[in-house]
Amino acid sequence: MQMVLLTALGVGGATVIGALIGFCFKKISHKFSDIILSFAAGIMLAAAILGLILPSIEYGGKYGIIKCIIGLFAGAFFLNIIDKAVPHLHKFVDANTEEHNIAKTNRVLLFVIAIAIHNFPEGIAAGSGFGSGDTAQALMIAGGIALQNIPEGIVIIGPMLAAGIKPSKTFIYALFTGLIEVFGTLIGFFAINISAVILPFGLAFAGGTMLYIISDEMIPETHAHGSERAATYSLLIGFCVMLITDVLLG
């Protein structure tokens, strides 16, 4: 349990670390952001496959593949519903600087809420990883999510400061998005450990949410600013890093 709690704090704290970096570098180039985000996407992709999807099939027994597929689509549909309720990250990062300050602030705060909502299933994925009993795999999953949260934390600072929000409040909002992920991690862990019956489905559900985030949010975002070639290779490097890590830990 202590390891899970530390992991939850680490995953949520990564967003805060990114936010602190964002205060130092308010203007991060799109190319640099795309490369880092793509590297994180590669790590998350490998973590989802190796740490969630394959174990889901293994623990599912005779009908493991069926349980896994159902869980994957359930996780994807869950985030699809969330996406219909909240907007995508890039719609706020490129907001018109000539908009009225109040309207702009409202949009930025909505953006922060969107980030927080998206962080919740990521936290569930991190917590669910511990349900398999493989601590090394669980830490790999959490590490991939945490790495993705750092550039995300960097990204949320600029729009809030540009909208005229005080730095102190900006940091509080960033902290809020990180805390949401901490709660998600704990909920994912307890839900999986309450009943082993839901373990295959829970792992696949978490994997589905990660695949959805990678495909729907991260890859399109990193290919939207002319750095798609560098982003592609960065994703491959991240994926290979996790493959090597998995072999060494195995």
N, C-alpha and C positions, 0 to 999 in steps of 0.2 A: 504493500500500500504506500509506503514511503517513496518508493521509486515512481509510482504512478503520480503521486502528488508533486514530486520534483519535476517530472516530465510535463505535467499540466502547467506548472508555473513557467517552465522553460519555453513551452510552445506559445503560451500567451505572452510571455515576456519578450519573445522575439519581435513581436509587433511594436512593443515599447522601445526596444533597442533601435529598430528601424526609424521610429519617430524621432528619437534623440539624434540620430544621424541626419534625419531630414531637417532638423533645426540648424545643423552646421552647414548643410549643402542644400539650400532651398531650391536651387536650380540643378536638377540631375538630367543629363542628356538622355534623350530617348534611346539612343543606341546602347548606352551603358545599362540603363534600366532593362531594356529588352534582353540583353545578354544574360544578366543576372536572373531575371525572371524565367528565362528559358532553361537555364541551368537548374533552377529549382523545379521547373516542370518535369525535366528529365528524371530528377531524383524522386519526385512524387510518383511518376509513372512506374518506375521500377519498384518503388515501395508498395504501390497499390497492387501490382501483379504478384510480387514475391511474398509480401507480408500479409496480404488480405485475400486476394482472389484464389491463389493456389491453396493456401491453408483452408479456405472455405470449402473447396472441393474435397480436400483430404478429410476434413472433419465431418463432412456431410454424409459419409457412408455410401450406400448403394445408389442413392439418388442425389449425391452431392452436386453433380453438375447442374441438375435441375434447380436445386435450392440456390445454387450460386447465381444462375442466370436470373431467377426471380428477384434475388436480393440486389443484383446489379441494377436491374431496371427500376426497382423500387427506390433505390438511392438516387438514380438519375431523375426519376419523376418527382421525387421530393424536392430536389433543387430546381427542377423546371417550374414547379409551382412557386417557389420562392422568387425565381427570376421574373415571373409575371407580376409579382407584387413590388419588387424593388428594381431599380435601374442598374445598368452595367457601369463598371468603374470608369471606362474611357469617356462616358458622356459627361462626366464631371471634371475630369482632369483638363479637358480642352474647353471648359466653359468660357463664354464670351466675357472678356474683362470689362466691357462697357455696360453690363447689366447693372440695374439698380442694386445698391449694396444689400438691402434687406432681402430682395428676391434671391440674390446670389448666395447670401448666407443660408437661406432656407434650403437651397439646392445642395450646398456643401454639407449641411447637417444631414440631409436625406442620404447623401453619399456615404457619410460616416455610418448611418444606420444600416445601409446596404452592406458595407464591409463587415459590420458586427454580425449581421444575419448569416452572411456567407462563412464567417469564422466558426459558427456553431457546429455545422456538420463536419468541418475539418477537425474540430476538437473531438467529436464523436469518433472519427476515424482513428485519431491518435489513441484514444482510450480503448477502443475496441481491439486494437492490436495486442494489448496485454491479455485479452481473453484467450488467446491461443496458447498461452503459457510459454511462448518463446520470447523472452525478454529482449534478446538481440534484435529480432525482427521488429518487435514493438518499438524499440528505440530508433531503428532505422526509419520506420514510418514517421515517428514523431520528429526525427531530425529533418526529414524532407519537408514536412509541413512547416517546421520552424524556420527553415532556410527560405521558404517561400514568403513567410510573414515579414521578413526583414525589409525587402524592397516594397512590400505592401505598406509597411509602416512609414517608409520614406515618402511614398506617394501621397499619403493622406495629409501630410503636413502642409505642403505648398498651397493647395486650394484653400485650406482653412485660414492660413495667414493672409493670403491674397484677398479673402473675403472680409478681412478686418477683424477676425476673431482674435482675442487676446492670446498670447503664447501660453499663459497658464491654463486657460480653458481648452486650448488646442491639445495640450498634453493630457488633460483629463479625458477628453474625447478619445484620444488614442489609447489611453489606459483602459477605457471602457470596452473598446473593441477587443483588447487582449484578454480582459476578464471573461468575456463571453466565451472565448476559446477555452479558458481554464474550466469553466462550468461544463462545457461540452465534453471535454476530456474525461472529467469525473463521471458524468452521466453515461458516457460510452462504456467506461470500465465497469461500473456497477450493473448496468443493464446486461452486459455479456456474462458477468459472473453470477448473477442471480439465477440464471437458468442456462445450462449447457445446451439445451435443446435449440435455443435461438442462436447459438454460436455461429454455425455455418451461414445462416441468413444475415446475422449482424455483421460478420466480417465482409460478406459480399456487398451488403448495403453501404458500408463505409467505403469499400472499394469503388462502388458505383458513384458515390458523391465525389470522390477524388478524380475519377476519370471524367466526370462531367465538368468539374472545375477546370481541369487541364484543357479539355477540348473546347469548352464554351467560353472560358474567360482568359486563360493564360496564353494559349497559342495564338488566338486572334489578336490579343493585345500586343504581343511581341512581334507580330507580322504586319502591324498597321503603320509603321513609321519608316519603312525602307530598309530595315535591317534584318529582313527575313532569312538571308543566307547565314549570317552570323548567329542568329537566334536558333536556326535549325541545328547547326553544329554544336552550339552550346547545350541544346537539349540532349543531343547524342552523348556529349561528354558527361553530362549529369547522370544520364541513364547508365553509362558504362562505369562511372564511379560507384554507383550503388550495386551494380553487378559484382564488381571486384570486392566491395565491402561485404556483400552477402557471402561470397566464396570464402573470404578470409575469416568471417565470423562463424561460418559453417564448419 
